[in-house]
Amino acid sequence: MKYLDEFRDGDLAQGLAAHIRQAVEPNRRYALMEFCGGHTHAICRYGIEDLLPENIRLIHGPGCPVCVLPSGRLQAAIELVEREQVILCSYGDLLRVPGAHGDTLLKAKARGADIRMVYSISDALEIARAHPERPVVFFAIGFETTTPPTAVAIIQAQRAGLDNFSVYCNHVLTPPALRALLASGGEVDGFIGPAHVSTIIGSQPYEFVATDHQRPLVIAGFEPLDMLRAIAMLIRQINADEAVVENEYTRAVSAAGNRKAQGLMDEVFTVRPSFEWRGLGWLPHSALQIRPKFAGWDAERRFEMPPIQAADHKACACGEVLRGVKHPQDCTVFGTACTPDHPLGSCMVSAEGACAAYYHYGRFRQAAAL
Amino acid sequence: MIRRRNLFPRRLDIARDCVEMTHGGGGRAMAQLIEELFLTAFDNEWLRTQDDCAQFQVPAGRLVMATDSHVVSPLFFPGGDIGCLSVHGTLNDVAMAGARPLYLAASFILEEGFPLADLKRIADSMGQAARQAGVPIVTGDTKVVERGKGDGVFITTTGVGVVPNGVLISASRAQPGDAILISGSIGDHGMAVLAQREHLSFDAPIQSDTAALHELVAAMVAAVPDIHCLRDPTRGGLASALNEIAQQAGVGMRLQEAMIPVREPVRALGEFLGLDPLYIANEGKLLAICPAESADRLLAVMRAHPLGRAAAIIGQVVADDHHFVEMKTVFGGSRLVDWLSGEQLPRIC
């Protein structure tokens, strides 16, 4: 398939892998964090770690929107759909994520709640048009990648006078999460920077990683050759004691990003003073809320949605996994009490979750180690 | 027939009428629906007796029986519809024992208000699929549920067949060293249904691969009677079928990603939607596991049949206490191919 096979070429991969093996200093250890869950899945799906020397360790970051959504925000959606009889439109990933006491949207659906799985917010708009007599709420989550489409949908709903439609906004921002990770210490020598997020925000917002924290960051696409190339670029910087932001994903990412998308986001959203992240806690200026001029399409203003504090399962190590402190298989319930079929934490559910990636693609390694 | 016609002075208006509660009530309306719609579509000597059951002779061998319910949405999709799918699905389940399918039974749950024109289209498609396969639908049942209590039509089919003496095909026979073969490209059916449902169009639409595989199976069994295992990878796709076999036989599997045939539009849609073709349903493909020394012969026979032209050897069975299915990726690494978890695509068959 054109534009994909080129970035999955096994021969090119062997060449790059040989280059990386030559470049690493044998007595040095390299800890590299990929921020995005999309990268984590590419690592596991293509077996990228099999091609790397042992002294390169990949640490998985918090870049999975479903994973970082705190249980309380999910529980609020479950209670909204059951109390207000709304049609709740959600991406499939969210349906099996545990809220309070292991409840899920899927269980609420089985109890009779009208929850529809959609592929995009435009499907939710269609449902709102088709059911003018019913309130329709879209459960919006995601980093900067999925935020512009939400902005467009809200603008379209306003223009069309689609008053039965609203958005439960859980959009979060990448740079504040990176800032929090760096502030918490840790042993990361360099970062593989986000792919799709960077197409929107550009490479400029990551400069603080290099200037304030002296860590290299290389923005990489989600294809496996992109990742190997980014790893080679990071190794070069680390060996040379450099710390700059580089862009491997030049076919999609510019320094300034997509200004039109940024304009749409700015028109519809404003930054929340603080927002809770699973694993990272309350982070200042780390999430978006809908501006007052679009209050009619903000589910949190239209409906009573009191904040809910819901504790994660006490055995679940999602928090440590999201901070990169633990590997998924370090969690005591990984693959035993917590599986994709019976998840205790969000990282085992989401298509971008690190635990799900390890379980789906890499469990044999864990078994071999037992 | 002339005597019956007099029972129904006004024929069904198939173009305009809908299913009504009376069509499942056991009275004259039901008899008319059966005669004018189902009997016309399936016509054979057993149905013409209008008994509540069918009686037939069976040849020597072991009797095989399988049943399958069909709830696909949408009912009509590129390459097929719920009618032919319900025939192929059960024929294939019978054939996976190495059996020759002989007879089918069909049971319908119809929703009040369902257009008779659509029902006729579905019944005609079933009749045609059954005739093409040479396996008559010899008995059936019809029930009607109130509007809103069904989704147009649900069809359950049951099939019986006979396995010749000397043939023993079962998942539990897969053993280390065996070769794993697939009869063609994977993911076509699930992606065709999904593309139709989501209104995703391509220059050449993805066609469902729905097909009856028993003739392909007959050719394979004739050439290699010692096939260890056959399975049609329907819901859950190739990945789930291999995991089931690995679990049943207590073995592991090692696959070569580069050898697994996937058509370009299926790959493209999978990339677009984030769906892995390994987990997408097939309705006209089979997995075969046979001794390594027979693999080339089996592959040649499969490729000589129209339904196996793109057949390939995709891996081998290994000893593995964990019963893992692993795959060497095109990229040069390896990964686990796990069971499907949750429900990737609902209502596909």
HADDOCK unambig.tbl for C-alpha pairs under 7 A between the chains (distance, minus, plus):
assign (segid A and resid 1 and name CA) (segid B and resid 264 and name CA) 6.61 0.50 0.50
assign (segid A and resid 8 and name CA) (segid B and resid 331 and name CA) 5.73 0.50 0.50
assign (segid A and resid 9 and name CA) (segid B and resid 331 and name CA) 6.01 0.50 0.50
assign (segid A and resid 10 and name CA) (segid B and resid 330 and name CA) 5.85 0.50 0.50
assign (segid A and resid 10 and name CA) (segid B and resid 331 and name CA) 4.17 0.50 0.50
assign (segid A and resid 10 and name CA) (segid B and resid 332 and name CA) 5.56 0.50 0.50
assign (segid A and resid 13 and name CA) (segid B and resid 331 and name CA) 6.63 0.50 0.50
assign (segid A and resid 44 and name CA) (segid B and resid 335 and name CA) 6.63 0.50 0.50
assign (segid A and resid 45 and name CA) (segid B and resid 335 and name CA) 5.98 0.50 0.50
assign (segid A and resid 46 and name CA) (segid B and resid 329 and name CA) 5.82 0.50 0.50
assign (segid A and resid 46 and name CA) (segid B and resid 331 and name CA) 6.01 0.50 0.50
assign (segid A and resid 46 and name CA) (segid B and resid 333 and name CA) 5.73 0.50 0.50
assign (segid A and resid 46 and name CA) (segid B and resid 334 and name CA) 6.57 0.50 0.50
assign (segid A and resid 46 and name CA) (segid B and resid 335 and name CA) 6.71 0.50 0.50
assign (segid A and resid 47 and name CA) (segid B and resid 333 and name CA) 4.01 0.50 0.50
assign (segid A and resid 47 and name CA) (segid B and resid 334 and name CA) 4.81 0.50 0.50
assign (segid A and resid 47 and name CA) (segid B and resid 335 and name CA) 5.68 0.50 0.50
assign (segid A and resid 48 and name CA) (segid B and resid 333 and name CA) 5.93 0.50 0.50
assign (segid A and resid 50 and name CA) (segid B and resid 333 and name CA) 5.42 0.50 0.50
assign (segid A and resid 51 and name CA) (segid B and resid 333 and name CA) 6.62 0.50 0.50
assign (segid A and resid 340 and name CA) (segid B and resid 341 and name CA) 6.03 0.50 0.50
assign (segid A and resid 341 and name CA) (segid B and resid 341 and name CA) 5.73 0.50 0.50
assign (segid A and resid 341 and name CA) (segid B and resid 342 and name CA) 6.15 0.50 0.50
assign (segid A and resid 360 and name CA) (segid B and resid 336 and name CA) 6.42 0.50 0.50
assign (segid A and resid 360 and name CA) (segid B and resid 337 and name CA) 6.70 0.50 0.50
assign (segid A and resid 360 and name CA) (segid B and resid 338 and name CA) 5.29 0.50 0.50
assign (segid A and resid 361 and name CA) (segid B and resid 335 and name CA) 4.91 0.50 0.50
assign (segid A and resid 361 and name CA) (segid B and resid 336 and name CA) 4.26 0.50 0.50
assign (segid A and resid 361 and name CA) (segid B and resid 337 and name CA) 6.16 0.50 0.50
assign (segid A and resid 361 and name CA) (segid B and resid 338 and name CA) 6.85 0.50 0.50
assign (segid A and resid 362 and name CA) (segid B and resid 335 and name CA) 5.78 0.50 0.50
assign (segid A and resid 362 and name CA) (segid B and resid 336 and name CA) 5.42 0.50 0.50
assign (segid A and resid 363 and name CA) (segid B and resid 336 and name CA) 6.65 0.50 0.50
assign (segid A and resid 364 and name CA) (segid B and resid 336 and name CA) 6.61 0.50 0.50
